[in-house]
Amino acid sequence: MKWILLLFLFMVIFGLSFGFFRLYFLTGTLHSDVSNLRAKADKLQEEGEILSADLDYYKNDYNLEKEIRSRFNLVPKGVSALIISSK
């Protein structure tokens, strides 16, 4: 009877020890995961602020027209463009 009680007590202590060690190591990995997610969230927040600033900039018709002209090499109506080729 004594041996059964000791064996049961040993199994309980071993199970609790294993559970605590497992919890300790999982907590460490969770902390690193949380810090990685916070870094990603900060980066996304900065990108969102940049996009918001760009959106505010392009809401102005003059800025939008200027950007379209520069990207697609367009000229306004009534303005002549001279293309010089170096052959």
Buried (B, 14 or more C-beta within 10 A) or exposed (E): EEEEEEEEEEEEEEEEEEEEEEEEEEEEEEEEEEEEEEEEEEEEEEEEEEEEEEEEEBEEEEEEEEEEEEEEEEEEEEEEEEEEEEE
